Amino acid sequence: YVAPEYANSGLLNEKSDVYSFGVVLLEAITGRDPVDYGRPAQEVNLVDWLKMMVGSRRSEEVVDPNIETRPSTRALKRALLTALRCVDPDSDKRPKMSQVVRMLESEEYPIPREVSF
């Protein structure tokens, strides 16, 4: 769950934790590991795969089939948009954790930023 800036500089900060939280949220939604070499090449990296799926408007297909109660489309979209904001490669574009909590608790969708690919 290493933020890109940590991999480059070795320094951690609050935004690094936000990145890690985003990865954990994506794991919870999908039931997948962050990196899985047993999957096809385009699906090995969870974050990259999710960006591709959401960008292709296939977000309904990412939900863990083992989840007992499937989330509503609205709740799924809110969680995915929040997670994708958290894993933005640019740490300055990631929300603060207090903002993440508000995004997840809100009935509205998070304001989408252009997610860096």
N, C-alpha and C positions, 0 to 999 in steps of 0.2 A: 504494500500500500504506500509505496514511496512516491512522494511528490517529485515532479521533474526537477524543481529547483534544488531539492536535497541531493538528488543524483548528480547534479552539476556542481554544487558548492559545498555540500556536506553540512549546510546550516538548516536548522528547523525553526519554524515559527508557527503562529496561530493558523496561518493559511495552509501550512503543511498538514496540520491536524484536520482542517476542513477537507482537504483533498482525500485524506485517509477515510474520513467519515463518508464521503461520497462513494468511495469504492465499497465500503461496508454496506451502504444502502443499496448499491447495485447488486452486490452478492445476495442480499436478502430478497430482492425482487426476482432475481433470475435463478437463484440456487446454484450459481456457477462460481468457480474459483477465479481470482483475478487474472491468473495465467494458467492455461490448461493446454499443454502440448499434445494432448490426445485428441484435440479438436482440429477441424480443417484450418488451414493457414489464416484465413480471414476472421476466424473466431478465437484464435489463441489468446489475444489480449482482450479482456472483458470490456475495458473502457472504450477501446477502438471499435469493438463489435457493436456495443450499445449505440455509439454515435452513428455508426453506419445504419443500424436498424431504425433508429428514431428518424434519421435523415431520410430514410426510404419510406417513412410512414408505416413501419411494421412493428410499432411498439407493443401491440397486443401479443405478438409472437415471442416476446422475451420473458414473459412471466413463467416462473418455475411451475411446471406441470404438477408438482407434488404439493403445492399450496392448497390447503383444504378449502378455504373460502377465497375465491378469486376476487381481487379488488375491482371496484367500479372503474370504468374507463377514466372518469374524472380523477379519482384518487391515484390511479396508475400514472396518468399524465403529470399530475402535480409532483409525485415522487420522482419520476424520471427527469423532469425538468430541473427539479431541485438538485438531484444527484449530478446531472450534467453541468450545472453551474458550479458545483463543488469541485469537479475534476477538471475545470478549465486549466489548460497548460500554463496560462498566465496567472500567476498568483494574485496579481493586483485586481483581476476580474472576478476572483472568487468572493463569495459573500462571507461575512463574519458568521460565527456559529449562532449568535443571537438572531441574525437574519434567517439562517437556515431553519431554526425552530419556528419562526413566524411563517415562513413559506410552507412548512409541512402542516402547521396547524390551520392555516388559512383555507377558506373555501374557494379562494381565487387561485388561478395559476400563477406561479412565479413569473415575473417579467422576464421573458426569454432574452438572453443576450445572444449575439451571434456566437455560437460555440466554436472555438478554435479547433480545427481538425489538423 
